[in-house]
């Protein structure tokens, strides 16, 4: 049996995003990137909600993503994805 690992950025009061899907409060620095690289390297697949998947699919294949964060971009672009849809 495989493990499901949840990797979320949430505020202390439990929010994922601000008004209008604003996520400028996410603190993405070198320490976070190292942690993300280690965690993502252990994944066999990625499970996303539809909106998050669409946001990720719109960013990670871009030249900017590949240039700015090549390790995570490579992992995000190569791993299989499962997308959950709200009915």
C-alpha positions in Angstrom: 0.0 0.0 0.0 1.3 3.5 -0.9 1.3 6.5 1.4 -0.6 9.7 0.7 1.4 12.7 1.8 -0.3 16.1 2.0 1.9 19.0 1.1 0.0 22.3 1.7 0.8 25.8 2.5 -1.7 27.2 4.9 -1.8 30.3 7.1 -2.0 29.9 10.9 -5.7 30.5 10.8 -6.2 27.7 8.2 -6.4 29.6 4.9 -4.8 28.4 1.6 -5.3 31.7 -0.2 -6.5 35.2 0.3 -9.3 37.2 -1.6 -9.2 36.7 -5.3 -7.0 33.6 -4.9 -4.0 35.7 -3.7 -1.1 33.6 -2.4 1.5 36.4 -2.1 1.9 35.5 1.6 3.6 32.2 0.7 7.2 32.4 1.9 9.2 30.6 -0.8 12.9 31.0 -0.1 16.0 28.8 -0.4 15.1 26.8 2.7 11.6 26.1 1.5 12.9 25.1 -2.0 15.3 22.6 -0.5 12.5 21.1 1.5 10.2 21.0 -1.5 12.9 19.3 -3.6 13.4 16.6 -1.0 9.7 16.0 -0.5 8.8 16.0 -4.2 11.6 13.7 -5.0 9.9 11.0 -2.9 6.5 11.3 -4.7 5.3 8.6 -7.1 2.4 10.7 -8.4 0.7 14.1 -7.7 -2.9 14.5 -6.5 -4.5 17.9 -7.3 -7.8 19.5 -7.1 -8.9 20.8 -10.5 -8.1 24.5 -9.8 -4.7 23.8 -8.4 -3.9 21.5 -11.3 -4.8 24.2 -13.8 -2.6 26.7 -12.0 0.3 24.3 -11.9 -0.2 23.2 -15.5 -0.1 26.8 -16.6 3.2 27.5 -14.8 5.6 24.5 -14.5 6.0 23.8 -18.3 7.0 27.4 -19.0 10.5 28.5 -19.7 10.4 30.8 -16.7 9.7 27.9 -14.4 12.4 25.7 -16.0 14.9 28.5 -15.6 14.0 29.7 -12.1 13.4 26.3 -10.5 14.7 23.5 -12.8 14.6 20.7 -10.2 11.0 21.2 -9.1 10.0 22.0 -12.7 11.5 18.7 -13.9 9.7 16.8 -11.1 6.4 18.6 -11.7 6.5 18.0 -15.4 7.5 14.3 -15.2 5.4 12.9 -12.4 2.0 11.3 -13.2 -0.9 13.5 -12.0 -4.4 12.6 -10.6 -6.9 15.4 -10.7 -10.0 15.5 -8.5 -13.1 17.2 -9.9 -15.8 18.7 -7.8 -19.2 17.5 -9.0 
